[in-house]
């Protein structure tokens, strides 16, 4: 019975989120993470909840920054960054994004497997919208991402 209730709740939540995404014109989400499984789950979740949203993924922050610099590409409406990226960390990447005049308005969420208080405080001081711990199951991922994106899009309502 509980499983059925969770499934119904997820379906209702997904429907509401799709409507909000359309209303708020959420068009692009970028994601930087070095783990292939996390890319799969993030892509699948975004495509399921927001089928009209363009999703781009990157394995390195440096590649994300290169893509953002190319004026031929439109800017994202939201960026998710893993904290533990090879090369430049998620927090370092966040700092560059938030100090760049053309990008500072983009909400950035640090999305990582763990967080020390130091990491959270640093991300917050650099302007992270949220610091999220990656959930363990697909339904938890879908629920968490849906809630956060719903919260973000609701804040953008005029």
N, C-alpha and C positions, 0 to 999 in steps of 0.2 A: 504494500500500500504506500509506504514512504517513497519507494522508488518511482511509482507512478505519479505521486504528487510532485516530486522533484522534476520529473520529465515535463509535466504540465506547466509547472512554474517556469522552467527554462524556455519552453515554447512561447509562453506569454511574454516573458521578459525579452526574448529575441525579437518578437513582433514589435513590441514597444520601442526597442532600440533602433530597429530599422526605420521606423517612422520618424524618430528623433533625428537620425542621421540625415534623412531626406530633408526634413524641415530645416535643419541647420547647415545643409550643404556640405557635410563632411565628405571631402572628395579624396584626400590622400593621407595615408598613414605610412611612415617609414619606420623600419625596425633594424637595429644593429645588434647582432649577437653572434658569437662564434660557434654555437652549438646547433648542428643540423636538426636535431629533434625539436629543439625549441623553435626553430624557424618553421618546421612543419606544423606544430601545434598553434603557433601564433597566426600563420597564414590561414590555416583551416578555420580557426576561430573567427578571424576578421571576415573572411569570405562568407562564413555561415551567418554571422550577425549583421554584417554590412555588405551585402553582395555588390553594391554599386561603388564601393570605395576602392580606389586604386591602392594596392599594397606593394611596397618595394622593400626588399630586404638586403642587408649588407652584412658582411662578416667582419668588417673592420671599420672603426670610426673614421679612419683616414679616407676610406672609399665613400662613406656617407658625406663627409665634408666636401670631397671633390665633386660629388653629384650636386650638392647644394650650391656650390660655386658656379656651376654651369647654368647660365641664364636661359638656356634652351629648355630647361626643366622647370616646371612649376613647383613652388614650395609646398611642403606638406602642411596639413592642418594639425598634425600631431606626430611626435617622434617618441619611440620607445628605445631606450638604450640599456643594454646589459652593463652592469658595473664592471665585470671582469673580462673585458675584451683584451685580446692580444695587442701589444703596442700601446696605444693610447687608451686609458681606462674610460669607462662611461662618464665618470665625474669630470675628467679632463675634457672630454668631448663636449659635455654639457657646458662647461665654462667657456669654450670657444663659441658655441652656438649662442649663448646668452650675452656674450660681449660683442657680437657681430650685429651692427645696426639693422641689417636687412633680415636677420633671423631671430632676433631677441624676442619677438612677439609669439614665436611658435612654442606651444606647450610641450615640455619634454618630461617624460616619465622614466625614471630609472626602474628597471624591471630585472631583478637579480635573484639568485638562489639564496643569498644571505645578506645580512647587513649588520655591521657594527654600528654603535651609536655615532662613532666618528664619521663613518661613511654617510649615514643619514644626515648628520649635521652639515657635512661638507656639501652634499647634494642640495640641501635646502638653502644653504648660503649662496650657492651658485644659481639658484632660481629654478630648481626642479619643481614641477607641478605636484608630483607625488614620488614616493619611493616605495615600490611594491615588491613583496617577496613572491617569487614564482610558486604557484600552487602545485600540488602533486598529481591531480587528476584533470582530465579534459573538462569535465563539468565544472570543477572549481575554477579552472582557467577562464572558461566562458563566462561564468558568473562574475568573477572579479573584473575582467576586462570590460564586460558589459556595464557593470555598475560605475566603473571609473569613467568610461566614455560617456555614459548617460549624464553623470555629474558634470563633466566638462562641457558637453553640448548644452545642458540646461543653463549653465553659467553664461554661455554666449548668447542666450536669448536677449533680444532688445527689451 
